[in-house]
C-alpha cells in the first residue's frame, strides 16, 4: 500500500498541465461559444433598424411577430462565407440568404453570423405592401 502511494506521488501531472495550456486555433477561424442567439422582432412597429451582436452571440432568430402578414426574408452576406441557417433559408449565388417559403406570423428562421461585419436584411410582406429593412452589426 505504501509503495502504491509513493508511486502515485512521483507520477507527473501531465494531464493537468495539458488542460491548463491554451489550445491553438488556426488563423482565420472563428470561435463562438455555443448557440447564443438574439431575437429580432419583425413587425410593422419595429423601431430599431440596427441590431448589434455581442462577441459571444452567434446568430439571430428573425421572428415574424406581425399580426397577419407572412414575410419573405433576405439577408445579404456579400462576399463573406455563410455557415448556418434554418432549413427554410437558402444562399443564392449573389451572397444573399433568402427564405424559401413565407415566414408566417409567430414563426421564425435563424441565421448565424460567424464573421465581423455589417449585414443588411429585408423582410417583405407577401402582399408587397410593407418592407422592413435594417442591418445586423457583428463585432468579434
C-alpha positions in Angstrom: 0.0 0.0 0.0 2.8 2.4 0.9 4.6 1.6 -2.3 1.4 2.4 -4.4 1.2 5.8 -2.6 4.8 6.6 -3.3 4.4 5.7 -7.0 1.3 7.9 -7.3 3.1 10.8 -5.6 6.1 10.6 -8.0 3.9 10.4 -11.2 3.9 13.6 -13.3 0.7 15.5 -13.5 0.8 15.7 -17.3 -2.9 15.6 -17.8 -3.4 18.6 -15.5 -0.7 20.7 -17.2 -2.1 19.8 -20.7 -5.5 21.0 -19.6 -4.2 24.3 -18.5 -2.4 25.1 -21.7 -4.4 27.2 -24.1 -5.3 25.5 -27.3 -4.1 26.9 -30.6 -6.6 27.9 -33.2 -5.7 28.0 -36.9 -5.6 31.5 -38.2 -8.7 32.7 -40.0 -11.1 30.6 -38.0 -13.8 31.9 -35.7 -14.6 30.5 -32.3 -18.1 31.2 -30.9 -19.1 29.6 -27.6 -22.3 27.7 -28.2 -25.5 28.8 -29.8 -26.3 32.2 -28.2 -28.9 33.7 -30.4 -30.6 37.1 -30.3 -34.2 37.6 -31.2 -35.0 40.2 -33.8 -38.7 41.1 -34.0 -40.0 41.8 -37.5 -43.2 43.8 -37.0 -44.6 46.9 -38.6 -43.8 48.9 -35.5 -40.1 47.8 -35.2 -38.2 50.9 -34.2 -34.5 49.7 -34.3 -33.0 49.4 -37.7 -29.6 48.3 -36.4 -29.2 45.1 -34.4 -25.8 44.6 -32.8 -24.5 41.1 -31.9 -22.2 40.9 -28.9 -18.9 39.0 -29.3 -20.5 36.0 -27.6 -23.6 36.0 -29.7 -23.6 33.7 -32.7 -26.8 34.4 -34.6 -30.3 35.8 -34.8 -33.8 34.4 -34.7 -35.8 36.5 -37.1 -39.3 36.4 -35.6 -42.3 37.5 -37.6 -44.4 38.9 -34.8 -46.7 40.8 -37.1 -50.4 40.1 -36.6 -51.2 38.6 -40.0 -48.7 39.3 -42.7 -46.4 36.5 -43.9 -42.9 37.8 -44.7 -40.1 36.8 -47.1 -36.7 37.5 -45.6 -33.4 38.3 -47.3 -30.1 38.6 -45.5 -27.1 39.9 -47.6 -23.8 38.3 -46.7 -22.0 39.9 -49.7 -18.7 38.1 -50.2 -18.5 36.6 -46.7 -18.9 32.9 -46.3 -22.1 31.6 -44.8 -22.1 28.8 -42.3 -25.6 28.0 -41.0 -29.2 28.9 -41.2 -32.7 27.4 -40.8 -33.6 24.8 -43.5 -36.1 27.4 -44.8 -33.2 29.8 -45.7 -31.1 29.2 -48.9 -28.0 31.0 -50.0 -28.1 32.4 -53.5 -25.1 32.8 -55.8 -25.3 36.5 -55.1 -24.4 36.1 -51.4 -28.0 36.6 -50.2 -29.8 34.2 -47.9 -33.5 34.1 -48.9 -36.4 32.4 -47.2 -37.7 29.5 -49.4 -41.2 30.0 -48.2 -43.0 32.8 -46.4 -42.4 33.1 -42.7 -45.9 33.1 -41.2 -47.0 35.2 -38.2 -45.4 33.9 -34.9 -42.8 31.8 -36.8 -39.1 32.4 -37.1 -36.0 31.5 -39.1 -32.4 31.6 -37.8 -29.2 32.7 -39.4 -25.7 32.5 -37.8 -23.1 35.3 -38.3 -19.6 34.0 -37.6 -17.7 36.9 -39.1 -17.5 40.5 -38.1 -19.2 43.0 -40.4 -22.5 44.6 -41.3 -25.2 42.5 -42.9 -28.3 44.1 -44.5 -31.6 42.4 -44.3 -35.1 43.0 -45.8 -38.4 41.5 -44.6 -41.0 41.9 -47.4 -44.7 41.2 -46.8 -46.1 38.7 -49.3 -48.6 41.3 -50.4 -45.8 43.7 -51.1 -47.4 46.3 -49.0 -44.7 46.6 -46.3 -40.9 46.2 -46.3 -38.9 46.2 -43.1 -35.2 46.7 -43.5 -32.2 47.1 -41.3 -28.8 45.8 -40.6 -27.0 43.4 -38.3 -23.7 44.6 -37.0 -21.3 41.8 -35.8 -18.3 42.7 -33.6 -15.8 40.0 -32.9 
